[in-house]
Amino acid sequence: MAIDPIERTAKNIVGTVQDYSLFAQRAVLNLFRPPRYWIDFMLQCNIIGVGSTPIVLISGFFTGGVLALQSAATLSEFGATAVTGRFVSLTMIRELGPVLTGIMVAGRNASSMASELGSMVVTEQIDAMRALGVDPIRKLVTPRLFACVFMLFFLTILADAVGITGGAFVTVFMNHQNGTQYFSQAWEHLTYSDIVQGLVKPLVSGFIVASLGCFYGMRTTGGTEGVGRSTIDAVVFSSVIIIFADFLMTQVLLTLFPPI
Amino acid sequence: MIELPHPAEPNLPPPAPPGPVQEGQVPISPAGPSPVVAFRNVSIAFEGPPVLEDITFSIASGETRILLGPAGVGKSVLLKLINGLLQPDQGSIQLFGEEIATMTEERLFPLRTRTGMVFQEGALFDSLSVRDNVAYQLIQERVPDEEIDRRVHEALTFVELDSTFDLFPGSLSGGMRRRVAIARALIHQPELLLYDSPTGGLDPITSTTIVELIVKERDVFRTPSILVTHRLQDAFTLCTHRFDTELGHMVPIPNGQTDPSTTFLMLEEGRLIFNGSLHDLLHTDNKFVREFLE
């Protein structure tokens, strides 16, 4: 019957959401029960944080630059190019810094987590770990999850800083405007709520990247082809869900911290 | 030499040889009052027809069971049910006297540390050295480094691969990886060993080396074990040979005798169709078993 595939798909979706919820719950709760793998956490901080720094720096710098170029072109029509700094800093800190960093880290790390864990699944290394009495979620997933949340927070701050610097570079050297004016505009109009909005988002994005990367890796089936599929799913879903979660969070945060 | 988990008892009376499964008869091995593993009417399916159906058998202390059957019949699934890597849809599985069929993963971990498992392709951790692979359990238990090194050397010496201590799995041959996997399974002095096709995909000479190690383990430590294979030659070698500790290698048991503690199970289409000794296996009337043997 034609209804069968729809029913099967619906069941699959519900089943996947349920599996993911239980998986994420176990990964989080593991932090509050020993044993804790601090060395693995530090190692993942290095892989995720230090390893992602170059791409975050480059993408952040040019994003800020593009923002300055575009905004200056539009603002000049109203004779308001002086507020370029304000525009760039607010956009970077509230939206583009957290979202772009999340997506860049998803591209790099969700794929790496899914393929690494997926390969371990298909070569029975995960089963071997379980057979040796070690919980793979505790050993492999929890350190990645918390390392990703922790490092994405700082990577976002870094992206915000270089983004504003990129905007300044364009403003001063390409648009030939005053740098002091740019920075004073960027600084003076920044409020506490902007910072909170910008720094809550990476915590959620980090959770999404690591939990989905590990989730798709750990449920890999079908050999090397399955590893490829898991990697694609991890990157696609984490990127899309980051943007969706950003939309929801913006809505909530704007309610909590209404613009003055 | 690895410390013995329990002293080898050469004079231990062997379990009485079980007979082939008759129609209507429950195929239970005549194990002692508390078998190491006991399956009762176990079934499991994965989105389709049952992979295993109504499986009942047990493994007694000191017993080695060889699980035969063609590829894809559910042998590896059965092995993974024994230490709770998979959970059955119905039936009861007792491991070391504890019911594990419905046990949570958290509670299974301590039980699993009492078993050793050798996976089909070794399943060594690629990113860790041979030393760290073999010592994996000890590292998790935060055993001091000096003791870890000593015990890893002992385990690797047992499988005659002490020279690979610092190497990574990627630089080992298929046979060497299996031997390292055996060392990893043995280092924690398990109370039950599970071998999942340890000779699969290996050349005959390397297969014999692996079988010799399994015979050595059986005769030196007398750890109860179950070995999955579809290679009859390996199964018969295991049954007809013993490890001579003085000569340091495997020799045939004289006068055509067989090891009384080594018995057979056979699966066909998810059902256990044979449970008995080598003698019974060779003289069974079961058509499928006869075809398999031929």
Contacts between the chains, C-beta under 8 A, distances in Angstrom:
chain1	res1	chain2	res2	distance
A	35	B	140	7.6
A	123	B	121	6.6
A	123	B	123	6.2
A	123	B	126	7.7
A	124	B	119	4.8
A	124	B	120	7.0
A	124	B	121	6.8
A	124	B	123	4.0
A	125	B	123	5.3
A	125	B	124	7.6
A	125	B	125	5.7
A	125	B	126	7.4
A	127	B	80	7.2
A	127	B	85	5.5
A	127	B	119	6.9
A	127	B	123	6.7
A	128	B	117	7.2
A	128	B	119	5.8
A	128	B	123	3.8
A	128	B	124	7.7
A	128	B	125	7.4
A	129	B	125	7.9
A	129	B	136	7.9
A	130	B	85	5.9
A	130	B	105	7.9
A	130	B	109	7.8
A	130	B	112	6.8
A	131	B	83	5.9
A	131	B	85	6.4
A	131	B	112	5.7
A	131	B	115	7.1
A	131	B	117	4.2
A	131	B	119	7.9
A	131	B	194	7.9
A	132	B	112	7.1
A	132	B	113	7.2
A	132	B	136	5.5
A	132	B	137	5.1
A	132	B	140	7.6
A	132	B	184	7.7
A	133	B	109	4.7
A	133	B	110	6.6
A	133	B	112	4.6
A	133	B	113	3.6
A	133	B	137	6.5
A	133	B	140	7.4
A	134	B	109	7.3
A	134	B	136	7.4
A	134	B	137	7.7
A	134	B	140	5.5
A	135	B	105	7.2
A	135	B	106	7.5
A	135	B	109	6.2
